Structures are given as C-alpha cells and as structure tokens.
C-alpha cells in the first residue's frame, strides 16, 4: 500500500507529533513543577516512615496558617501546598519527627528566594529511654486489657512557629499493650539529647493515655500520683522508671 498526496502529508505530521509527544509531556511536567505553589519534602528511602509526623506553619498576605501532612508507611516524598485563600505564602516552617530519629526543623524565611522549592531531610538517629510503671484501676473494676499510648506535646512548637496561641503540635511516640495487672514498659525517644529542641524556652511533655484495644475508645483517664486530677504528663527530663498512675473512668 502506498500513501500519496494529502494522505502522505497527514502521515508525516502524525509521525512527527508522536515523536515529539514525550518532549511535550516532559516540558509540561517541568513547567508545572517549576510554577507550582508547593514545597517538596524528601526523606531517604532507607527510612521507615511508619509513624512519620510532619506539621507546618506559613505566613503571607492571608496572615498565618498551620496544618499537618498525612503520611504513609514507605512513602518518602511529601508535598506541602504553599497557598492559602488563593494567596501565596511568603515564609514556611516545618517540624518533622519519625520514630527512632531526632526532630528536624526547617525554616524557610522567603519562599520567593528559592530557585527550587524542595528540601532533603537527613534524619539523625536518637537514643531511646525506657518508660515503665504500673497502672492502678479503680477498686471494684474487673481487670481488663488496654493499650497504652505515649503522646508528645511539643510546647516549644509555638516559639518555633512564632505564634502566641493555637493548637499544640502533638504526635504519637509509641504504644504498647498493658496486661491486666497494669504493668507496662515501653521505649520512648530521649528528647533531652535532641539538639534541635534544646534552644527553646518551653520544653515538651509526654502524656500517657489508655485505650480499649477493641473499640479504640479511651478506656481511662490516667493521672499521676504527684499530680492528681490532671492527665498524666511528664517533662522530658523526668526519670521514666516506676511511674505510678491511677486510672479513672471518663465522666
């Protein structure tokens, strides 16, 4: 079969367009990335990102806005949208925490000055300490199993973000099953040895919570013997051994 006249011309045009298609796609992707109002955060592919926490705060003509990024295991690239209320952000601050590593803080004072809106985060291992103790349930309650959650409240986050109030940056450090006798032992990060948070006036605290392992609901309000009627919070510098906690039903 031979092609002549207008058919031959159409054929060559189609071939040229197909040949050039990958270049057009690559150019479009590059233009989309370079003009994108977003910030790319990259972690090493060797890091186990289970439990990864990323929170941020940005400022611009809209004022200030903060949030967090939904993370997933085995995902190492995350995008933060640097627009709010159809206005671009001028500054960006990011808190990154991953179990087994120290906290990483990123401060981008001017997004406009960046040639590439991305950053590679090199996480550094952080030693752990053991938190152990015993939970005493109310007298007369039938013994039950529950799950202990260790939560970190980063009170220093306000100082880092440059804000006076708002939600405290909070992330889960670890969890463990507590047997019916109430004893528990769990490894938590030794934040006293983390240089990233040492300069801040406010420090972080560790809070313990008890959940029903079947429903996921809070089973008890845990209180420390030293601070009754308040949830069990401990300063990072506390010696995490032989903690005595009292479990009280939520009202």
Residue pairs with C-beta under 8 A, 6 or more apart in sequence:
3 11
36 117
37 81
37 82
37 83
37 88
38 79
38 80
38 81
38 82
38 117
39 79
39 80
39 82
39 92
39 108
39 111
39 117
39 118
39 119
40 77
40 78
40 79
40 117
40 118
40 119
41 54
41 69
41 77
41 78
41 79
41 80
41 94
41 96
41 106
41 118
41 119
41 121
42 76
42 77
42 78
42 118
42 119
42 120
42 121
43 49
43 52
43 76
43 77
43 78
43 96
43 98
43 120
43 121
43 123
44 76
44 122
44 123
45 76
47 76
47 98
47 101
47 123
48 73
48 98
48 99
48 100
49 71
49 72
49 73
49 74
49 75
49 76
49 98
50 73
50 99
51 98
51 99
51 172
52 71
52 96
52 97
52 98
53 68
53 71
53 95
53 96
53 97
53 98
53 171
53 172
54 68
54 69
54 71
54 78
54 80
54 94
54 95
54 96
55 66
55 67
55 68
55 69
55 94
55 95
55 157
55 169
55 171
56 66
56 67
56 68
56 69
56 80
56 92
56 93
56 94
56 95
57 64
57 65
57 66
57 92
57 93
57 161
57 162
57 163
58 64
58 65
58 66
58 82
58 84
58 89
58 90
58 91
58 92
58 93
59 65
59 89
59 90
59 91
60 84
60 87
60 88
60 89
60 90
60 91
61 87
61 88
61 90
62 84
62 85
62 87
62 89
64 163
65 84
65 89
66 161
66 163
66 166
66 167
69 78
69 80
71 78
80 92
80 94
82 88
82 89
82 92
82 111
82 117
83 89
88 111
89 111
90 110
90 111
90 112
91 108
91 109
91 110
91 111
92 106
92 108
92 111
93 105
93 106
93 107
93 108
93 160
93 161
93 162
94 105
94 106
94 108
95 103
95 104
95 105
95 154
95 157
95 160
95 169
96 103
96 104
96 105
96 106
96 121
96 123
97 103
97 104
97 152
97 171
98 123
99 173
99 174
99 189
100 125
100 126
100 128
100 189
101 123
101 124
101 125
101 126
102 123
102 124
102 125
102 126
102 189
102 194
102 195
102 196
103 154
103 191
103 194
103 196
103 197
104 121
104 122
104 123
104 124
104 196
105 160
105 196
106 119
106 121
108 114
108 119
111 117
126 189
126 190
126 191
126 193
126 194
127 189
127 190
127 193
128 187
128 188
128 189
128 190
129 187
129 188
129 189
129 190
129 240
130 185
130 186
130 187
130 188
130 240
130 241
131 150
131 184
131 185
131 186
131 187
131 188
131 206
131 240
131 241
131 243
132 183
132 184
132 185
132 186
132 240
132 241
132 242
132 243
133 183
133 184
133 241
133 242
133 243
133 244
133 245
134 181
134 182
134 183
134 184
134 242
134 243
134 244
134 245
135 148
135 178
135 182
135 183
135 184
135 210
135 220
135 222
135 245
135 246
135 247
136 182
136 244
136 245
136 246
136 247
137 143
137 144
137 182
137 220
137 247
138 247
138 248
138 249
143 180
143 181
144 180
144 219
145 177
145 178
145 179
145 180
145 213
146 177
146 178
146 210
146 211
146 212
146 213
146 219
146 220
147 175
147 176
147 177
147 178
147 210
147 211
147 212
147 213
148 175
148 176
148 177
148 178
148 184
148 186
148 208
148 209
148 210
149 172
149 174
149 175
149 208
149 209
149 210
149 211
150 172
150 173
150 174
150 175
150 186
150 188
150 206
150 207
150 208
151 170
151 171
151 172
151 173
151 206
151 207
151 208
151 209
152 170
152 171
152 172
152 173
152 189
152 191
152 204
152 205
152 206
152 207
153 168
153 169
153 170
153 204
153 205
153 206
153 207
153 233
154 168
154 169
154 170
154 171
154 197
154 204
155 168
155 202
155 203
155 204
155 205
156 197
156 200
156 201
156 202
156 203
156 204
157 168
157 169
158 164
158 165
158 166
158 168
158 202
159 200
159 201
159 202
160 200
173 188
173 189
173 206
174 186
174 187
174 188
175 186
176 184
176 185
176 186
177 213
178 184
178 210
182 247
188 206
188 240
191 197
191 204
191 236
192 236
192 237
197 203
197 204
203 235
203 236
203 237
204 236
205 233
205 234
205 235
205 236
206 233
206 234
206 235
206 236
206 238
206 240
207 231
207 232
207 233
207 234
208 222
208 232
208 234
208 243
208 245
209 218
209 222
209 231
210 218
210 219
210 220
210 222
210 247
211 217
211 218
211 219
212 218
212 219
218 250
219 247
220 247
220 248
220 249
220 250
221 231
221 247
221 248
221 249
221 250
222 231
222 232
222 245
222 246
222 247
222 248
223 229
223 230
223 231
223 232
223 245
223 246
223 247
223 248
224 230
224 232
224 233
224 234
224 243
224 244
224 245
224 246
225 244
225 245
225 246
227 233
228 246
232 243
232 245
234 240
234 243
